[in-house]
Amino acid sequence: MPSTSNATAHVKCANNSSPNRCFAPPAESRAGRRGTAGLPARSAGKDEPETPSVGVRIVEHDAMAQGLQVPFEHELVIVRPGPRSGYRFIIAIHSSRAAQPPGRAAGGCRLARYVDPLDGLYDALRLSQGMSRKAAIAGTRTGGAKCVIAAPADESLWPLTGERRKDVLRDLAELVDELDGRYLTGPDVGTTAADMQWVYRLTPYAAGFAGGGTTDGTAVGVHACISTAAEHVFGRRDLAGLRVTIVGLGGVGERLARHLVHAGAELTVTDIDLERQALATEIGAQWIDADGAQRHDCDILAPCALGATLTAEEVRGMTCRLVVGAANNQLASDDVADVLTEQGITWVPDFVANAGGLLYAVSIARDHLSEPDSLAVVRRLGDTAGEVLRRAERERTSTLQSAIRIADQRLDLAD
């Protein structure tokens, strides 16, 4: 198939005859790296066994990629350069199963710099899978999708402001609008509620800015899950005196920190942005260096930065008994869930703990609930977390498998 004029490559799916569009970077870029969140490793070359055809879309022609295999189980992936910004825009729709309206999926838009553009593609694939799980277990019937805007690692104008940022948002709005409602975008790492409100001026398929955005909802949901999990692990919901380490003081991390200080927790915090140390001083929290923070001696660890930080090696060096945080895709690979269980560390899966932002946005925008009523809905995530932990204990399995089984059952009921 010939490339289109905007350098968008065509993709053929072995189990879906309709062509979709995908843009890919050079095939030689770090091939063979292990996938995450249930995704297999990408092909390392023709000497390796062939990837099974089911669920694999193969880039057939593009000046930037020749024969690159990208294994996944997604309904649609579009990757193309923004005509104004030049950045790579990746939209991955993992599943619209049981979504209302049918055939649509929702998920936030991440704006970040990537050394290897393929990392942006893999982020979109695994984050959209997480959104499917999140929507299923939260019962929002919104499907699972994600957008990643991959800026080059050497982008000097960072963070983006002014007309440069507007160019990026115009490119986003144009791509989202072309999908005609199949994908509903919202804020994520690197984008804000204000960004989505601006995008909404250009397309109706943007959300997550009403009622103050999704940040408060996410923090409230994580707090609710911490309280329920603390009762499961420590025998009490009262967090007073428990030692909590928060890694990442972005919007959600800051709000969670304030909630936990109010609840009487002994708080230790960190962030790669050293200016956030002022927040630690303001709320009376101990500041530690980000390097090694997950192994800091504490009762509860709250990962609230980027994902894939919980590796098997890292977990074996951790001292906490409970992990509940706002970061997406916290596990470097799904088998780390078993390592957490072996180490006696209880983990509330990220797609349970951080579903509050999605729940809040849906409650405000679709269900037209007030902000207090929407937050009340979010707090019920604590009940879901309790269900996940009890089932894992009863079935002697990891909390990840427990949560996936619950999500699958809820999807079956919704069909």
N, C-alpha and C positions, 0 to 999 in steps of 0.2 A: 504494500500500500504506500502511496507517496505521502510525504510529509505535507502538512498544510503550510500556508504562508507564514504563520506565526510560530513555526518550529515546534508545533505540537505533534508528537508521534502517535500513531494508531496502535491499539492493543487488541489482541484477540484472546478471548477466554475460552478454555477448553470445555467449560460447561455453560457457556452463554454465547450464543451466536452473534449477538449484536456488538459491533466494535465500539470501544470506549477509547478515550484519549489519554495518553500518558507521555510525560516528558522525563527523560532519564539522563543522568550524568555519565561520564565515561565508564565503560564496563570494567576497566582495570582498577577502579577505586576500591581498595581494601576488600576484595571479594573473599567470600567464605566466612565472614564474621557471623557468629551465632546470633540468631534472632531472639526476641524477647516476647513475653506475654503470650506464649503459645505459638509464636511464629517460628518456622524453621529457619535455618541459616540459608542465606542466599548462595547461589551456585558459585563454586570457586573455579570452575573451568570445565572443559570437555573431558578431562581425565576422571572426573568424579562421576558417580552413578547419576543417571538422569533423574530429575525431579518428577514425581508422579504428576500425571496430566491433570487430575481433578483439582480444581481450585487454583490453577496456575495460569496467569496471563503472561504472554511472551511479547516483549517489545519487538516488532517486526522490522521497523525501519525508522532510523533517526540519525541525524548527523552526529549526535552526541552519544549514541549507544547502538551497538551491533550485537544482537543475540543475547542481551542481558535477561536473565530469568528472575522474576520477582514472585515468589510463592506467597499466596494469601487466599483468603476465603471471602473476600469482599464483593459486594454487589457492583460497586463502581469506584474507580480511581481516576481522577483527572489531575494531571500535572502539566503546567505550562508556564511560560514566562509572562509576567505582567507587562503589558505594552508600555506603560509609563515608567514603572519602577525598575523593570528588568529582573526583579526577584523571581524565584521559582514559587509558584502557587500550587499547593497540593491539596486536593479535597478527596478524602477517602470516606465512602459510605460503606460501613461494615454490614449493617443490617437494618432493614425497615420492617422487619417481622413484627406483626401485631401493632404497628404504629397507627395512630389516628391523627390526621387523615392517613389512609393507606398509602404506602409507597414513599413516605417522607421520613427524614431522619435529621436529628439535631446534634450539635456539638460545637464547642468553642473554637476560636481561631487563635493559633499560637504564632507569634512573630519572634523569630530568634535567628542568631547567626550560626552557621554550620561550616566546619572545616571541610567535611565531605557531604556533598548534596544528598547522597544516598541516605545519610542519617536523618535528613528531613523526611524522606519518603518512609523510612522505617518508623519514625515517630508518628507519622500520620496513620500508618497501618495499625500500630499497636494501641495508640490513643483512641482510635475509632472503635477498636474492639472493646476497649475498656468502657467506652460510652455505651455500647450495646448492653454490656453487663450491668452498668450503672442504671440505665433506663429500665431494664427488666426488673432488677431487684428493688428499685424505688417505685415501680408501678406507674411511671409517667406516660408510658405508651408513646414515646418520642423517637424510638429507634436509636441507632448509634452511628455517629459520623464525626469527622474532625477536619479542620483545615490547618495546614502548616504553611506559613510564609517563610521560606528559607532564604535569608540574606547571606551574602558571602562573609566568611570569617574576617576578612580584612576591610569590611565596611567601616569607613572612618567617621561617617556622620551618624553617631550612635550615642544616646538613644535618638530615634527619629523625631523630628519636630517640624512644624511649619508646613510648607508646601510639599516637602519631600514625604512627610507622613501622609498628607492628603492624597498624593499620587498613589501610595500603597493602598490606602483605603478605597480609592476610586477603582483600582484594579480588582480589589476584593469584591466590591459591590457589583462590578460588571460580570465577574465570573459567577457569583452566587445568583445573580438575576437571570443569567442564561439557563440555569438549572430549573427555573420556574417553580420554585417551592419544594423541589426534591431535597434540598439541603437548607436548613435554618442555622445561621451562624450566630455566634455570641462571643463574649470575652474569654480570654484564657491568658496564659503567660505572655507578656509582651503587648497585649491589647487591653483596652479598658472599656468600661461601660460607656464613657463619653465617645470612644471610637465607634462603638456599635450604634449609638444614637446618631452619629454623623452618617454612618453607612445606611441607616434606616431612611435617611433623606433620599437615597438613591435606589433603594430596593426595599420592598416590604419584608424580605426574608432575613431580617436581623432582629435579635432580641437580647435580653440580658441587661438592659439598661433601666427598665422600669423599677420603681421601688428601691432605688439606690444601688442597683446592680446585684451581682451574684455573690459578692465577697462576704457579706454578712451571713447569708444563708449557708455558705460553705463552712464558715467558722462555727456557727451555731450547731450545724450537723456534726462536725468533728467533736465539739464539746459534749454533745449528747452521747455520742458513741464512746468517748472516753469515760464518762460517768457510768454507763452501763457495763462496760468492760472492766472497770475498776471494781465494781461489785462482784463480777465473775472471778476476778483474779485475786483481789485483796479482801473481799468480803464486805465492802462498803462502797456506797456511791459518793460519800463525802470525800472530796479531794484534798481537804485541809491537811497539810503536812506531807503529802506525797511529793516526791521529787520528780519534776517534769523537765525534760530537755526539748526545746523547740529548735529545729534546724531549718532556718529560712524565715525571715521576718518581712516578707512582702505583705500585700494587703491582707490576705487570710491569716498569715502567721502573726501579724500584729494584733488583729482582732481576737484571735485565739489566745494570745498571750494575756491580753487584758481580761478576757473571760476567766482564765485560770488564776490570775492574780486575785481577782475578785472572789474566786472560790477558795482561796487560801492555800493554793499549791505553792511549793517552793520551786521557783522557776529559774532555769538556766537557759540562755538563748545564744544564738549565733547567726551570722549571715556573712556572705562573701563581701557584702557592702559594709565596710567598716563604719560608715556614717550612721548605720542603724544602732550602733552602740549607745547613741543618745537615748534611744527608746528604752534600752535596758536600764539605764540610769533613771529615767523618768518613772518607770513602773517598779523599780526596786528589784530587778532580776540580775542574776550573775551573768556576766558575759564571758564566753570562752572562745577559743580559736575554732574556726570552722573545720580545720583539719583534725580528724579524729573525734569530732563531736558526737557521732553516733555511738561511740564506745565510752562516752563519759558515764561515770557511775550515777545511775538514776533509777527510778522505779518505772517511769513511763517515757518513751521516746515518741516525739511527734515530728515526723518528716514533713516539712511544708515547703520544700524547694523543688528542684527538678527530680525526675524519677530515676530508676535503675541504680539506686545507691545501696540497696540491700543485696549484697553478694553473699555467697556461702561463706567466704572467708571473713567478710565483715561481720556477719551474724555470729559467727563462732567467737568473735572478740567482744561482743556486746554484753553488758551486765544487766540491762533492764529486764523486766518481766512482762512488759506490755508495750506494743507498738500500735499507735493510732495517729494518723496524720492526714494532711490535706493533699500531699503530692500525688500525682498520677503515676501509675505503673511503677510502684516503689521497688518491686522485685526485679533484679537483673535478669532472672529467668524464673519460670513457674516452679521449678524444682526447689527453689529457695524456700518456698512455703513449707516443704517437708523438713528442711534444715531448722527453720524456726521452731517447728513442733518438737524436733529432736532435742533442741537446746532448752526446751521448757519456756519459750517465749510466745506469748499469745499475741497474734496479729489480727487486727480487724482489717480485712481486705480494703484496699484504697477505694475501690469502686462502691463500697458500702459507706465508708467513713466520709468521703467527700461528695456524696450525692446531694448534699444540701443545696448547693448552688443551682443545680438543675431543678430540684424540687421547688425551690423558692421562685425561680424564673417562671416555671410552668404555672405555679399557683397564682402568681401575680398576673401574668400576661394572658394565659389561656383560661384559667378558672375564675379570674377576676375576684380573688380573695384580697382582703386587706393585708397590710404588711404584718400586723400582729398575728392574724389567722394563718398567714403563709408560714411564719416562723414556727407556729404551733405544729403545722404539718411537718416541717423540717425536723423538729425535735423527736418525732416518732421514729426517726432513723435509729435512735437508741434501741427501740424495741427490735428492729431488724438486726442490729448488731448482736443483741442478746440471742436471737433465734439462730444466727450463724454460729455463735460460740457453743451454744447448747447442742446443736446438731453435730458439730465437729467432735465434741466430746463423746456424744452418744454413739456415733458411727466410727469413732477412732480414726478420723481422717484429718487432713489439714483444714484450716479455716478457709483456704482458697477453694478447695473442692466442695466444702460445705456451701459456700456462698454461690458457687457456680450451679450447684444442684438446685438451690432455692430459686435462682434466677431462671433456670430452665423450666422449673415447674410453674413459675408465674407466667412465663411466656406461653406454655402449653394451655394454661387456663384462659389466657387472653385471646388465643387463636379462635 
